[in-house]
Amino acid sequence: MDLKKRTGISILLLVAFYFFVGSTVGVRAAYVNYAEALQKSIYFYDAEKCGPGITGGRLEWRGDCHTEDEFYGGFHDAGDHVKFGLPQSYTAATLAWGLYEFEDAYVQTGQYDHMVEILEYFADYFLRCWDGSRFVYQVGDGSVDHGYWGAPELQKPDDWPRPSYSTTDGAASDQCASAAAALTIMSLDGIRASECLTAAEQLYDLAVANRGLGFSGGFYNSSYDHDEMAWAAVWLYIATGNEDYLDDIMHVEDGQYTGYLSRIVDSPEDDWQNIWVHCWDTVWGGVFAKLAPITDNSQHWWFFRWNAEFWSGGEIPHEESGDTNFIATTPAGFSWVNGWGSARYNAAAQLQALVYTKETGDTRFADWARGQMEYIMGDNPMGRSYIVGYSDNYAEHPHHRAAHGSTTNSMDDPPEHRHTLWGALVGGPDMEDYHVDSTSDYIYNEVACDYNAGLVGALAGLYLHYGSGHQPVANFPPPEGDVDEYSMEAKVEQDSDSRSQVTVRVTAVPVHPPHYGYGVSARYFFDISELIDANQSIDDVSVELYYAGEGEGTPQLNGPFAWDGSIYYIDTDWSECPLYGSRELQFGLVVAQGPDYTTHWDSSNDWSMQGLSSEHSVTEYIPVYLDGTLILGTEPSGTTTTTSATTSTTTTAATTSTTTTAATTSTTTTAATTSTTTTAATTSTTTTSGGGCDCGTCNWYGTNVPTCCESCSGWGWYDGGCRRSCVCEGSCPGGETTTTTAATTSTTTTAATTSTTTTAATTSTTTTAATTSTTTTAATTSTTTTAATTSTTTTAATTSTTTTAATTSTTTTAATTTTTAATTTTTAGAGCTCDSGCDGTAISPNFSQNGSGQYCWQATSGNYINSWNLAKLEVNDTDYTNKFTFTSSFPAKIDGVWYIYYNSSVPWGHFELNN
């Protein structure tokens, strides 16, 4: 029997148009074109590709990357570059499921070949990772990778190692089963059918024989493996007809389920309300969408239908008239289950609803999905499309390194993305229909492979129902056009009758695709006619290199060389330096005295001095060359290149230090030699700037967090080899030990001729953190005085002193001073322990907590709790760590109260109490 049903639809005349709607979901009209949205949503996966063979593909700004991976290929998880197991296999399975259910939509919109291309890339990777006995399910480590914010093509393996994790490291039945499901569905889609199905059967058998959860480093921990096992089994039954797979799911002994269903329901007579949705960790929604039509079992149909009704938020009433249990909706009617990726869960629910309509003919569910999708497309109070590049008002700043295109490892630089991340579904709105379009906001604007998985299938289903006349964009994607990949800036440090001292800054950002620029040089032209008039020659001009900038390779300063008559030039040569971003070089042209014992230097006639001042500015008169060929600027002869009028000025931040040397004055930037150590709470946090030091570990969200730190903001990043720490906020609810030690702070003594700023004789610094007060006073302590934009920031909860030398930071004292401060230890309270005597904060539904720390709460009501990535969650001393649980199964209240204890050591910990 052909189990693969297809919905036939006549191909209508396709005319592009704007279809405005005024649905009950949103408050503003949206541009609706399901063919275009489907087309663009698939392109997101071209941006996520990893491995060789990417250069020259569908996106000009993506190229080969991570080709040194032991198991190359596959897809990056999100804006990061790890290949995580569960979200990758979930994505492949869900994309393939969408193609399986709604293939006609892909054919009619011209997207079938592209979708198959993406699925083949998944299949090739999974097959490469399986050798018949060992399955590699993850490549890369989030705690390492998340310190990098740049192009994947430029991520060096020596700096950012990418280990592999496989079944030889321990059981990983969740990972194997999820991949088996993906391979099975892809085989049904005709993608390497025989190979994929054989591998799927083998992976499933391995999972059955070795139950246990795989590694994710705390980023994608599975709750259990029963759902992945059932997801694989139901598809293997569809592919093979072997009823043993169904028995694995539904086996009953003595009236009780003993198969995979036993994890969620006791017997065939019991009810179970699925209030979640098909997603990377919980695929029960998908299981019953396929199991119910196969078994035609009333219980399985009830599970499938009830979940779809629940997600409608009451728009579709439950068949049981007394059941009023529905998902919460925003004021504008958007079904909302979780703030971290609200749109992804909603899109997956739409896919389930459309499959239900396909199986039953009940179009109420397709109508509900239509209204929800139109909200995502822009029919919402923000008037914003949450699909990047779709409509003329969309989220423009997704949390995605490759599309952002930073050269300084900073999410804030550049302020606008270099590239459009076509079709990416961003995180979406909060419970109040609000959204923040910010690159650094990884909740509102996160993108990920699993986010788009449900979106693609839902768009295909909606096209078949409501897409008559819609058509994709022709000749897509549009070329990005010419990009100013190189620019030159310069400024004058000193100019007199005896010398010119100049800093040049070359910026190289070759982005099609990103690669390091080698062979770059520039020429500074000057005229010595005034020296010739004074009976001097070029021999009286010496060239001095003062500063070669920071970065790999050593630039060269060559010359002077004759150009034409009295015009000469010096060559600033970065040809052996891998350039991506900005690099500075400072030099001096120093002139000897003439026969009359005076100097005669005059830079006013120098070609390259034109337009320069004491501030950096773009100049065309210091031409730039690539492998000796002029590519930017104008030579004295008039030879020029065509440059865009939109040439931008790029200023490096944080990692650029400048040393200026005058005739008798020396200014030293102390970013690399001065360290400030502040030890707060029970964690010692060291913040330095520059120079190969180790300042602690900050991962994706900056988790150099002391115990009980409520939350952590900021980004852990490398600066000249030093990992900066994050900034912590909040406080302990009690019971932490804080030790502050300012031990042997040593300052830098400048030369006698350097201007200095000396602090007062006795400096007292007082930092108060929540319930812990620490005061450190050091006699005759020297103070760091920064110049330009240097700032010192002290935050509450954990005292963190951050010194940022964005331009030139100078630290001077009158003499070398070494101060040793006392060590102060303060202990408060008895710690975060929650029992019947805990004085916890009262909470009520709908309550949620994210982040690291320990908390004690009291609750008297609620329907269920859920948590993930926690070290401990207890209710009246009963463990519910990282579980979804109805409160009906809680232990008895104590004095009418549930006492809840929360403990998380990572900032992506989560707890929620809901009705």
Protein Blocks (a to p, Z undefined) as FASTA:
>chain_A
ZZbdcdddddddddddddddddfkbmcdcdddfklmmmmmmmmmmmmpgcehknopablk
bccehklpmbgghjdfblmmbdcfklmmmmmmmmmmmmmmmmmmmmmnopmmmmmmmmmm
mmmmmmmmpghjaccfbgcjfklmmmpccdfklmcfklmccddddfkloccfklmmmmmm
mmmmmmmnopaklmmmmmmmmmmmmmmmmgcdddehhmaccfblmlmmmmmmmmmmmmno
paklmmmmmoceehiafbfmlmmofblkbccddfbdcdfklcklmmmmmmmmmnopaklm
mmmmmmmmmmnnomaccfblklccdcdddfkopacfbfghplmmmmmmmmmmmmmmmmno
paklmmmmmmmmmmmnopafkopafbehiajbdcfbbcbfklnopaklpakbcfbdfbdc
ehiacfbjcfkopacddfklmklmgccfklmmmmmmmmmmmmmmmmgoiacdehiacdeb
jadfbccddddfbdcfkbccdddddddddfbdcdddehiacdddddfklmmmnopafklp
ccddfbgbjaehjdddedjddfbhjaccddddfklpccedjddddddddddddfkopafb
dfklgmklgopafbdcddfklccdeehiafedcdfkopacdddfkbccdddehjaccddd
dfklccddfklmpccdddehjbccdddeejhiaebjadfkopaccehiabdcdjdddeeh
iacddddedjdeehpacddddehiadddddfklccddddfbdcddddehjbccddddehi
acdddehjbccdddehiacdddddfkbccdddfbdcddddddddddedjbjaddfkbccd
ddddddddededddddddfbdjbdcdehiabdceehiacehiacdfklpccdeehiacdd
dddfbfkbccdddZZ
